[in-house]
Structures are given as C-alpha cells and as structure tokens.
Amino acid sequence: MLWKQFKNIAIPILSEHIPAEEIHQEDKLIRFLSKKDRQYYALKRVNAGIIIGYYGERKSINPLCFSPRADLAAKYLKLLLELGLNAFTTSIAFSEDLLGPVEGTVYVLSLEQDLPYRITSSLDPTNYAEFSSYRAARMLAEAASAG
C-alpha cells in the first residue's frame, strides 16, 4: 500500500524533471538518471518504508533519505530534483545547538544512528524521516510544514 501510494505521487514528480526514457520501474524499485547531477538515483521500497538514494560503487544504494511516510519521501524527492544533490551535501559547521525544534515548523531535529539526522513531527511521532545530511533534514522540515 505504501509503495503504491508513493509511486502515485513520485512518478508525476519524476516526469516533470526526468525524461521518460531515463526512468526505469521494477517491482520495488524505481531507478532514474538525473542529468542535472549526472547521478543515478534509486527509490526503493523496504519493509519499513521508502529509501531514496544514489548508486555508489558496485551498484550499492547510498541512502540519502528514509521515511515510512509516502508524503515525506515524495517531498524530499521533489526537493532533490529541483535543487540537486549539491544543495544537500554542501558542508556546514555542525553544532549540537542546531538540534531540537525547527523554528516555524512542527518538526524536531535529532541525531540517529543509521542515517544521522531525523525530523519527527511533534504532533505525530509516526510522521518522520531520516537523512544523511543536516541541510536536507532542515529543508524538508520547512517544506513539509509549508504544505
């Protein structure tokens, strides 16, 4: 159900940015090439949710985002396609002071073990996503709160 819901949102978003011949759908995986980043990406269904990542060495998927929610995963995908991977990976000086409530949103930013940054809704703890970058977590918290 989650995968079907996500695909119904993700395919139109992909179609706005990626030529149809660069989008490859399989049972539990969507692969695409972003010419903007010159990078192959994967949207993958896993038991607990959806992983969005890029292909690394030996065709392994390096996760950028994980969420058990189709809407949050789709918002991240939209940001990734509009801004490009570099918008999320540009390094910033990180400090513990950056953790906690994200101003102007209902999300709280925390550190985790797998993907280090997590946003969790203060209204619904099942509404969360995890990220490989602080900037991506913060940007999605702001985008998700904007509507």
Solvent accessible surface area in square Angstrom, and as a share of the most:
residue,aa,sasa,rsa
1,M,193,0.86
2,L,47,0.23
3,W,20,0.07
4,K,137,0.58
5,Q,89,0.40
6,F,0,0.00
7,K,51,0.21
8,N,100,0.51
9,I,64,0.32
10,A,0,0.00
11,I,46,0.23
12,P,72,0.45
13,I,20,0.10
14,L,0,0.00
15,S,69,0.45
16,E,119,0.54
17,H,70,0.31
18,I,10,0.05
19,P,56,0.35
20,A,84,0.65
21,E,125,0.56
22,E,33,0.15
23,I,25,0.13
24,H,75,0.34
25,Q,95,0.42
26,E,88,0.39
27,D,114,0.59
28,K,100,0.42
29,L,29,0.14
30,I,0,0.00
31,R,77,0.28
32,F,1,0.00
33,L,31,0.16
34,S,6,0.04
35,K,128,0.54
36,K,127,0.54
37,D,39,0.20
38,R,212,0.77
39,Q,42,0.19
40,Y,112,0.42
41,Y,1,0.00
42,A,0,0.00
43,L,0,0.00
44,K,78,0.33
45,R,77,0.28
46,V,41,0.24
47,N,153,0.79
48,A,70,0.54
49,G,0,0.00
50,I,0,0.00
51,I,38,0.19
52,I,0,0.00
53,G,0,0.00
54,Y,62,0.23
55,Y,42,0.16
56,G,27,0.26
57,E,147,0.66
58,R,234,0.85
59,K,171,0.72
60,S,56,0.36
61,I,46,0.23
62,N,50,0.26
63,P,56,0.35
64,L,9,0.04
65,C,0,0.00
66,F,27,0.11
67,S,0,0.00
68,P,36,0.23
69,R,71,0.26
70,A,3,0.03
71,D,56,0.29
72,L,3,0.02
73,A,0,0.00
74,A,3,0.03
75,K,56,0.24
76,Y,1,0.00
77,L,0,0.00
78,K,77,0.33
79,L,27,0.13
80,L,3,0.01
81,L,14,0.07
82,E,71,0.32
83,L,77,0.38
84,G,2,0.02
85,L,25,0.12
86,N,115,0.59
87,A,29,0.23
88,F,3,0.01
89,T,74,0.43
90,T,78,0.45
91,S,101,0.65
92,I,64,0.32
93,A,100,0.78
94,F,73,0.31
95,S,47,0.31
96,E,120,0.54
97,D,128,0.66
98,L,60,0.30
99,L,44,0.22
100,G,17,0.16
101,P,116,0.73
102,V,2,0.01
103,E,152,0.68
104,G,79,0.76
105,T,29,0.17
106,V,61,0.35
107,Y,11,0.04
108,V,56,0.32
109,L,2,0.01
110,S,38,0.25
111,L,77,0.38
112,E,66,0.30
113,Q,180,0.80
114,D,129,0.67
115,L,18,0.09
116,P,48,0.30
117,Y,30,0.11
118,R,56,0.20
119,I,0,0.00
120,T,30,0.17
121,S,6,0.04
122,S,78,0.51
123,L,143,0.71
124,D,52,0.27
125,P,100,0.63
126,T,89,0.52
127,N,22,0.11
128,Y,39,0.15
129,A,0,0.00
130,E,18,0.08
131,F,0,0.00
132,S,45,0.29
133,S,18,0.12
134,Y,21,0.08
135,R,74,0.27
136,A,2,0.02
137,A,0,0.00
138,R,67,0.24
139,M,47,0.21
140,L,0,0.00
141,A,0,0.00
142,E,76,0.34
143,A,32,0.25
144,A,19,0.14
145,S,45,0.29
146,A,93,0.72
147,G,76,0.73
